[in-house]
Amino acid sequence: DIVLLDYTSLSNDQVAVNRLNSELKNVVRDTGGDVAGVSKNLLALTPAGIKVDRHKLRPEGL
Protein backbone atom coordinates (compact mmCIF):
# COMPACT_ATOMS: atom_id res chain seq x y z
CA ASP A 1 0.00 0.00 0.00
CA ILE A 2 1.11 3.54 -0.71
CA VAL A 3 0.33 6.11 1.98
CA LEU A 4 -0.21 9.81 1.30
CA LEU A 5 0.15 11.62 4.60
CA ASP A 6 -1.20 15.16 5.01
CA TYR A 7 0.45 16.71 8.05
CA THR A 8 -1.09 20.18 7.72
CA SER A 9 -2.38 20.05 11.30
CA LEU A 10 1.23 19.77 12.54
CA SER A 11 2.76 22.29 10.14
CA ASN A 12 2.88 25.09 12.73
CA ASP A 13 4.82 22.92 15.20
CA GLN A 14 8.32 22.51 13.73
CA VAL A 15 9.43 20.17 16.54
CA ALA A 16 6.52 17.82 15.79
CA VAL A 17 7.20 17.98 12.04
CA ASN A 18 10.88 17.15 12.56
CA ARG A 19 10.00 14.27 14.87
CA LEU A 20 7.42 12.93 12.41
CA ASN A 21 9.92 13.08 9.53
CA SER A 22 12.59 11.34 11.59
CA GLU A 23 10.26 8.56 12.71
CA LEU A 24 8.89 8.00 9.21
CA LYS A 25 12.39 7.89 7.69
CA ASN A 26 13.36 5.23 10.24
CA VAL A 27 10.27 3.13 9.52
CA VAL A 28 10.75 3.37 5.76
CA ARG A 29 14.46 2.55 6.04
CA ASP A 30 13.70 -0.48 8.21
CA THR A 31 11.09 -1.78 5.76
CA GLY A 32 13.03 -0.99 2.57
CA GLY A 33 10.47 1.48 1.28
CA ASP A 34 10.70 5.14 0.33
CA VAL A 35 9.43 8.48 1.61
CA ALA A 36 9.26 11.73 -0.34
CA GLY A 37 7.65 15.11 -0.05
CA VAL A 38 4.88 15.51 -2.62
CA SER A 39 3.93 19.06 -1.66
CA LYS A 40 4.41 21.45 1.26
CA ASN A 41 2.45 19.34 3.77
CA LEU A 42 2.09 16.02 1.96
CA LEU A 43 4.38 12.99 2.14
CA ALA A 44 4.28 9.79 0.11
CA LEU A 45 5.37 6.58 1.85
CA THR A 46 5.88 3.40 -0.15
CA PRO A 47 6.61 -0.22 0.71
CA ALA A 48 9.71 -2.17 -0.29
CA GLY A 49 10.20 -2.41 -4.02
CA ILE A 50 8.47 0.87 -4.85
CA LYS A 51 10.50 4.06 -5.15
CA VAL A 52 9.15 7.58 -5.60
CA ASP A 53 10.35 9.25 -8.83
CA ARG A 54 11.34 12.65 -7.47
CA HIS A 55 12.01 14.02 -10.97
CA LYS A 56 8.33 13.59 -11.84
CA LEU A 57 7.29 15.41 -8.66
CA ARG A 58 9.20 18.57 -9.59
CA PRO A 59 7.88 20.96 -12.20
CA GLU A 60 10.00 21.27 -15.35
CA GLY A 61 12.82 23.80 -15.14
CA LEU A 62 13.38 23.63 -11.37
C-alpha positions in Angstrom: 0.0 0.0 0.0 1.1 3.5 -0.7 0.3 6.1 2.0 -0.2 9.8 1.3 0.1 11.6 4.6 -1.2 15.2 5.0 0.4 16.7 8.1 -1.1 20.2 7.7 -2.4 20.1 11.3 1.2 19.8 12.5 2.8 22.3 10.1 2.9 25.1 12.7 4.8 22.9 15.2 8.3 22.5 13.7 9.4 20.2 16.5 6.5 17.8 15.8 7.2 18.0 12.0 10.9 17.1 12.6 10.0 14.3 14.9 7.4 12.9 12.4 9.9 13.1 9.5 12.6 11.3 11.6 10.3 8.6 12.7 8.9 8.0 9.2 12.4 7.9 7.7 13.4 5.2 10.2 10.3 3.1 9.5 10.7 3.4 5.8 14.5 2.6 6.0 13.7 -0.5 8.2 11.1 -1.8 5.8 13.0 -1.0 2.6 10.5 1.5 1.3 10.7 5.1 0.3 9.4 8.5 1.6 9.3 11.7 -0.3 7.6 15.1 -0.1 4.9 15.5 -2.6 3.9 19.1 -1.7 4.4 21.5 1.3 2.5 19.3 3.8 2.1 16.0 2.0 4.4 13.0 2.1 4.3 9.8 0.1 5.4 6.6 1.8 5.9 3.4 -0.1 6.6 -0.2 0.7 9.7 -2.2 -0.3 10.2 -2.4 -4.0 8.5 0.9 -4.9 10.5 4.1 -5.2 9.1 7.6 -5.6 10.4 9.2 -8.8 11.3 12.6 -7.5 12.0 14.0 -11.0 8.3 13.6 -11.8 7.3 15.4 -8.7 9.2 18.6 -9.6 7.9 21.0 -12.2 10.0 21.3 -15.4 12.8 23.8 -15.1 13.4 23.6 -11.4 
